Amino acid sequence: RCLSDWSSDVCSSDLCYQKARKLGNPDRDRWLANVLDDLSRLALKKGDFAAADDLNAQGITLAQRLEGPQALLGHRIQSGAIALARKQYPAAEKIYQETLAGSIRAEDPIDAFECHAALSTLYRETGSPTKAGAEFRAASAVIDRLHSGLHQDESKFSFLSSMIDYYRDYVDFLFDRSEERRVGKECRSR
């Protein structure tokens, strides 16, 4: 009887271990970190800064368990977006600049594009049109290099959504600077 109880306990322990291992699977953590990032973005769009911060912090905690610094880049971009939405311009600029450098080291063009696009918005909001223009051009250069290289459907949709937002901001920027002719030229070239 004792042996059968022990065997049953071992089997139960093994099942629990397998379930725990499955729950701790890095692919699950990566997926959950991405979901938390998406939820944080939605909260930010709704203007709920506290929820955006909390969800992003949870995503960062998960992403830190994943291998490599690249797992944190998207969450760092979201941290910058939260700072930008709160009009904490120096903090947002610092986050975006650091994340841009990390995305270049990680050879991650999508995150580099996001950083350039965000910096162009930041500089536009802070009255630095020369810097904003340089960041818009840098983002456009990344788009040109990246467009044909996307292979995963999920990446294509996410990137397309980001591009739409980017081009809206860029057209507004050009109109604000009374560069209507350039708007037409840019639209035709894209």
Phi, psi and chi 1 to 4 in degrees:
 res  aa     phi    psi   chi1   chi2   chi3   chi4
   1 ARG       -  -43.3  175.1  163.4 -164.6 -104.0
   2 CYS   -61.6  -41.2 -143.5      -      -      -
   3 LEU   -64.7  -40.6 -171.6   55.0      -      -
   4 SER   -68.4  -37.2   68.1      -      -      -
   5 ASP   -63.6  -42.1  -72.2  -15.9      -      -
   6 TRP   -63.0  -43.7  179.9   80.6      -      -
   7 SER   -63.0  -40.9  176.4      -      -      -
   8 SER   -64.2  -41.8  174.7      -      -      -
   9 ASP   -63.3  -41.1  -72.0  -16.1      -      -
  10 VAL   -63.8  -44.2  169.0      -      -      -
  11 CYS   -62.5  -42.6  -72.7      -      -      -
  12 SER   -63.5  -42.4  -66.2      -      -      -
  13 SER   -62.9  -41.5  -64.1      -      -      -
  14 ASP   -64.4  -41.4 -175.9   51.4      -      -
  15 LEU   -62.9  -43.1  -74.0  173.1      -      -
  16 CYS   -62.4  -41.7  -71.6      -      -      -
  17 TYR   -62.0  -45.0  172.9   74.9      -      -
  18 GLN   -62.7  -40.9  -67.1  -59.5  -33.8      -
  19 LYS   -64.6  -43.7  -73.8 -180.0 -177.0  177.3
  20 ALA   -63.8  -40.8      -      -      -      -
  21 ARG   -63.5  -40.7 -154.3  165.8  152.0 -136.0
  22 LYS   -64.1  -41.6 -165.0  175.0 -166.8  178.7
  23 LEU   -67.2  -30.3  -71.1  173.2      -      -
  24 GLY   -89.2    8.4      -      -      -      -
  25 ASN   -58.1  129.6 -178.5  -23.4      -      -
  26 PRO   -58.4  -32.3  -20.3   27.4      -      -
  27 ASP   -64.6  -38.1  -71.6  -23.8      -      -
  28 ARG   -65.7  -42.9 -178.8 -174.8  172.4  -83.3
  29 ASP   -62.8  -40.3  -74.7  -10.7      -      -
  30 ARG   -63.4  -44.6 -171.9  171.1  -69.9  111.2
  31 TRP   -62.1  -47.2  172.1   82.5      -      -
  32 LEU   -64.6  -39.0 -172.6   53.4      -      -
  33 ALA   -61.4  -39.8      -      -      -      -
  34 ASN   -66.7  -39.8  -72.6  -22.2      -      -
  35 VAL   -63.2  -44.6  167.4      -      -      -
  36 LEU   -62.6  -37.5  -72.1  166.2      -      -
  37 ASP   -63.0  -44.9 -176.3   54.2      -      -
  38 ASP   -62.3  -43.3  -70.6  -17.9      -      -
  39 LEU   -64.9  -37.5  -69.7  171.5      -      -
  40 SER   -63.9  -40.6  177.4      -      -      -
  41 ARG   -62.6  -41.5  -71.1  171.9 -171.0 -104.4
  42 LEU   -64.5  -43.2  -72.7  172.0      -      -
  43 ALA   -61.2  -39.4      -      -      -      -
  44 LEU   -65.4  -42.0 -175.2   60.6      -      -
  45 LYS   -61.9  -32.0  -77.3 -176.4 -179.6 -178.1
  46 LYS   -80.6   -7.0  -72.3  174.3   48.2  178.7
  47 GLY    85.1   12.2      -      -      -      -
  48 ASP   -92.2   82.5 -171.1  -12.9      -      -
  49 PHE   -62.8  -38.0  -60.2  150.9      -      -
  50 ALA   -64.1  -45.5      -      -      -      -
  51 ALA   -65.8  -40.9      -      -      -      -
  52 ALA   -60.0  -44.9      -      -      -      -
  53 ASP   -60.5  -48.4 -102.0  -19.2      -      -
  54 ASP   -62.6  -48.0 -178.0   52.2      -      -
  55 LEU   -63.8  -39.9  -69.4  162.1      -      -
  56 ASN   -65.9  -40.4 -166.2   47.4      -      -
  57 ALA   -61.9  -40.9      -      -      -      -
  58 GLN   -64.1  -40.3  -69.3  177.5   49.5      -
  59 GLY   -64.9  -39.2      -      -      -      -
  60 ILE   -63.1  -42.8  -73.0  170.8      -      -
  61 THR   -58.6  -44.4  -60.7      -      -      -
  62 LEU   -67.6  -44.7  -83.9  175.4      -      -
  63 ALA   -63.1  -31.5      -      -      -      -
  64 GLN   -65.2  -24.8  -73.5  172.6  -29.9      -
  65 ARG   -78.7  -17.3  -66.7 -166.3  -44.0 -138.8
  66 LEU   -80.4  158.5  -58.2  172.3      -      -
  67 GLU   -75.1  143.0   67.1  -84.2  -10.4      -
  68 GLY    80.3  149.5      -      -      -      -
  69 PRO   -71.7  -17.0   24.9  -31.5      -      -
  70 GLN   -62.7  -29.0 -171.8  171.7    0.0      -
  71 ALA   -61.6  -25.6      -      -      -      -
  72 LEU   -89.2  -14.2  -74.5  170.5      -      -
  73 LEU   -57.5  -47.9  -68.9  174.9      -      -
  74 GLY   -61.7  -36.9      -      -      -      -
  75 HIS   -71.9  -33.4  -64.1  -75.6      -      -
  76 ARG   -66.9  -39.9  -65.8  -74.0  -61.8  149.5
  77 ILE   -61.1  -41.2  -68.8  169.3      -      -
  78 GLN   -65.9  -36.6 -178.0   61.8    7.5      -
  79 SER   -60.8  -40.7  -66.0      -      -      -
  80 GLY   -64.6  -39.8      -      -      -      -
  81 ALA   -64.6  -38.2      -      -      -      -
  82 ILE   -66.4  -43.5  -66.6  166.8      -      -
  83 ALA   -63.2  -41.2      -      -      -      -
  84 LEU   -63.6  -43.3 -178.5   59.7      -      -
  85 ALA   -63.3  -30.6      -      -      -      -
  86 ARG   -84.7    3.3  -71.9 -175.8  165.1  151.6
  87 LYS    64.3   28.7  -50.8  -71.8 -172.4 -142.6
  88 GLN   -92.5   71.0  -62.1  168.4  -19.8      -
  89 TYR   -60.4  -47.2  -63.4  117.8      -      -
  90 PRO   -60.7  -40.5  -23.7   33.7      -      -
  91 ALA   -65.9  -44.5      -      -      -      -
  92 ALA   -62.1  -44.7      -      -      -      -
  93 GLU   -60.4  -44.6 -178.3  179.3   28.8      -
  94 LYS   -61.5  -45.9 -177.7  176.6 -171.1 -114.5
  95 ILE   -61.1  -46.9  -68.3  167.8      -      -
  96 TYR   -64.6  -41.7  -73.3  132.7      -      -
  97 GLN   -63.4  -44.7  -68.7  -71.7   -4.0      -
  98 GLU   -64.8  -40.8  -70.1  170.8   -6.8      -
  99 THR   -69.7  -37.0  -52.5      -      -      -
 100 LEU   -60.4  -46.2  177.7   58.4      -      -
 101 ALA   -60.5  -41.1      -      -      -      -
 102 GLY   -65.8  -38.1      -      -      -      -
 103 SER   -69.7  -33.1   68.1      -      -      -
 104 ILE   -68.6  -43.9  -68.7  168.4      -      -
 105 ARG   -62.0  -37.6  -81.1 -168.4  -54.9  -82.8
 106 ALA   -83.2   -0.8      -      -      -      -
 107 GLU    53.6   49.6  -62.9  178.8    1.6      -
 108 ASP  -112.6   92.0 -175.7  -19.6      -      -
 109 PRO   -69.0  -28.4   22.1  -29.5      -      -
 110 ILE   -67.2  -45.1  -67.5  176.5      -      -
 111 ASP   -68.5  -33.1  -74.1  -25.5      -      -
 112 ALA   -62.9  -43.7      -      -      -      -
 113 PHE   -58.8  -47.2  161.5   75.5      -      -
 114 GLU   -58.7  -41.1  -64.3  -96.3  -12.9      -
 115 CYS   -66.1  -46.1  -71.0      -      -      -
 116 HIS   -61.8  -43.1  -76.0  -59.0      -      -
 117 ALA   -63.8  -42.4      -      -      -      -
 118 ALA   -66.7  -40.9      -      -      -      -
 119 LEU   -64.0  -36.3  -76.7  166.1      -      -
 120 SER   -63.4  -39.8   65.2      -      -      -
 121 THR   -64.6  -46.2  -61.0      -      -      -
 122 LEU   -58.0  -48.6 -176.9  147.3      -      -
 123 TYR   -67.1  -33.4  -66.9  138.4      -      -
 124 ARG   -64.9  -44.4 -172.2  169.1  168.7 -131.1
 125 GLU   -67.5  -28.0  -73.7 -175.3   18.5      -
 126 THR   -97.1    9.3   57.3      -      -      -
 127 GLY    75.1   34.3      -      -      -      -
 128 SER  -117.8   74.2  -59.9      -      -      -
 129 PRO   -63.5  -31.0   20.4  -28.7      -      -
 130 THR   -65.6  -46.5  -56.8      -      -      -
 131 LYS   -65.5  -40.0  -73.6 -178.6  174.8 -178.6
 132 ALA   -61.1  -44.6      -      -      -      -
 133 GLY   -61.2  -41.6      -      -      -      -
 134 ALA   -63.5  -40.4      -      -      -      -
 135 GLU   -70.2  -37.4  -67.7  -61.0  -25.2      -
 136 PHE   -61.2  -43.7  -84.4  118.5      -      -
 137 ARG   -65.1  -39.8  -72.5 -173.5  -65.1  -78.3
 138 ALA   -64.4  -41.8      -      -      -      -
 139 ALA   -63.6  -41.5      -      -      -      -
 140 SER   -63.0  -38.4  -66.8      -      -      -
 141 ALA   -63.8  -40.0      -      -      -      -
 142 VAL   -64.4  -42.5  172.7      -      -      -
 143 ILE   -58.5  -46.4  -71.0  170.6      -      -
 144 ASP   -59.9  -40.5  -68.5  -18.2      -      -
 145 ARG   -73.7  -32.5  -72.6 -168.7  -50.8  -92.1
 146 LEU   -88.5  -32.4 -174.3   62.6      -      -
 147 HIS   -48.5  -49.2 -163.8  -46.6      -      -
 148 SER   -80.5  -12.9   63.2      -      -      -
 149 GLY   -90.0   -3.3      -      -      -      -
 150 LEU   -78.6  128.5  -67.8  176.7      -      -
 151 HIS  -115.5  -31.7  -59.4  -69.0      -      -
 152 GLN   -84.6  134.0  -65.3  179.2   -7.0      -
 153 ASP   -57.4  -41.2  -73.3  -21.4      -      -
 154 GLU   -61.5  -41.3 -175.0  176.7  -42.6      -
 155 SER   -65.0  -39.6  -65.6      -      -      -
 156 LYS   -62.7  -45.3  -72.9  179.1 -174.4  177.1
 157 PHE   -66.6  -44.5  -70.6  125.9      -      -
 158 SER   -62.6  -45.1  175.3      -      -      -
 159 PHE   -66.9  -40.7 -176.9   64.0      -      -
 160 LEU   -60.6  -42.8 -179.2   58.7      -      -
 161 SER   -60.8  -44.0  174.2      -      -      -
 162 SER   -64.4  -39.3  -65.4      -      -      -
 163 MET   -63.6  -40.6  -88.0 -176.3   21.1      -
 164 ILE   -60.6  -48.3  -70.0  168.1      -      -
 165 ASP   -60.5  -42.6  -69.2  -19.2      -      -
 166 TYR   -60.7  -49.9  161.6   75.9      -      -
 167 TYR   -65.4  -33.1  -81.3  118.8      -      -
 168 ARG   -61.1  -46.7  -79.2 -174.4 -173.5  137.7
 169 ASP   -63.4  -40.9  -72.9  -16.0      -      -
 170 TYR   -65.1  -43.6 -168.9   31.7      -      -
 171 VAL   -63.3  -42.8  167.1      -      -      -
 172 ASP   -60.2  -41.8  -71.1  -15.1      -      -
 173 PHE   -60.4  -47.0  169.5   74.7      -      -
 174 LEU   -65.4  -40.8  -68.1  173.8      -      -
 175 PHE   -63.4  -41.5  -90.3  111.7      -      -
 176 ASP   -59.5  -30.3  -71.6  -11.5      -      -
 177 ARG   -95.0   11.2  -63.6 -171.8   66.7 -159.5
 178 SER    57.2   43.8  -61.0      -      -      -
 179 GLU  -113.4   52.7  -63.8 -176.1   37.5      -
 180 GLU   -60.0  -37.3  -69.5   85.3    0.9      -
 181 ARG   -62.9  -38.2  -73.6 -175.2 -177.3  171.3
 182 ARG   -67.9  -31.1 -161.4  158.0  160.4 -149.0
 183 VAL   -59.6  -50.1  170.4      -      -      -
 184 GLY   -59.7  -43.4      -      -      -      -
 185 LYS   -62.7  -44.9 -177.6 -179.6  172.3 -174.2
 186 GLU   -64.1  -42.4  -72.9  -70.2  -31.0      -
 187 CYS   -64.7  -41.0  -70.5      -      -      -
 188 ARG   -67.0  -34.1  -76.9 -170.8  -65.1  -82.9
 189 SER   -76.5  -17.0   71.7      -      -      -
 190 ARG   -96.8      -  -55.2  -78.3  168.3 -148.9
